[in-house]
């Protein structure tokens, strides 16, 4: 391109020719640059795996098949389809786990499924157009359809259901969710996710105020008091180990340390306080659709449950 400009200037082109040449260059450059950017973006997209099976639920051939399905159905539906699995007891709760994963990707139209094998939880979030089309009510339908295969160990079948139904919902223009403000209502008791991940402190308060817990504590205290009274009321033994020891001829003759065992216990990491303006574990909009906003400011639909 540089040599082309030099040749035009050396030839002493007329004003009209120069203008036409500049317009031609101005048209060609954006097209070439734009195509290179699109090609580069497509290349980067191909490098991002759509199936991340950290829990080891699938065979290599199953991962390859699902990877192709995610790409094929996703392209037809105009979204990206992702599958995540893990069995990490120290992982973030599903809502934040997916949000953190999505934050590593550029903004886009995508649906993300997480299978938490440790807590046996299915959780799905939709971003961009998927937030509008794959809203919480449709997510609940996907969940209800795939939870039985998941419980039976038919993981490949469950993931097929998720991919196909997600793509199908993107073609259904009925009953869409255009309201992405989820501050109208907070999850209440009865919401599976909120009951498990949102009420740790309430469960502790219920423990302290429950009658059976107070009864157990009362019996332990009463038994301790009676035992102490019985101990102090009985006669004391005056003879001890020193009674039969000859202090003039006693001494330490040796010492030995003997290793017995090591005990390791695992304690689940406390959940972080994820209370937001939408309430812990997300919230609901005025139409009753569930969703939330990530720490990066990206709103999403959400839903799921146990299997």
Secondary structure, DSSP 8 states (H G I E B T S, - for coil): -HHHHHHHHHTT--HHHHHHHHHHHHHHHHHHHHHHHHHHHHHHHHHS-SEEETT--S-HHHHHHHHHHHHHHHHHHTSEEEEEEE--TTS--HHHHHHHHHHTS-S--EEEEEEETTTTEEEEEEETHHHHHS-HHHHHHHHHHHHHHHHTT-HHHHHHHHHHHHHHHTT--SS--------SEE--TT-HHHHHHS-HHHHHHHHHH-HHHHHHHHHHHHHHHHHHHHHHHS------GGGG--TTS---------------------------TT-TT-EE-TTS-EEEE-TTS-EEEEEEEE-
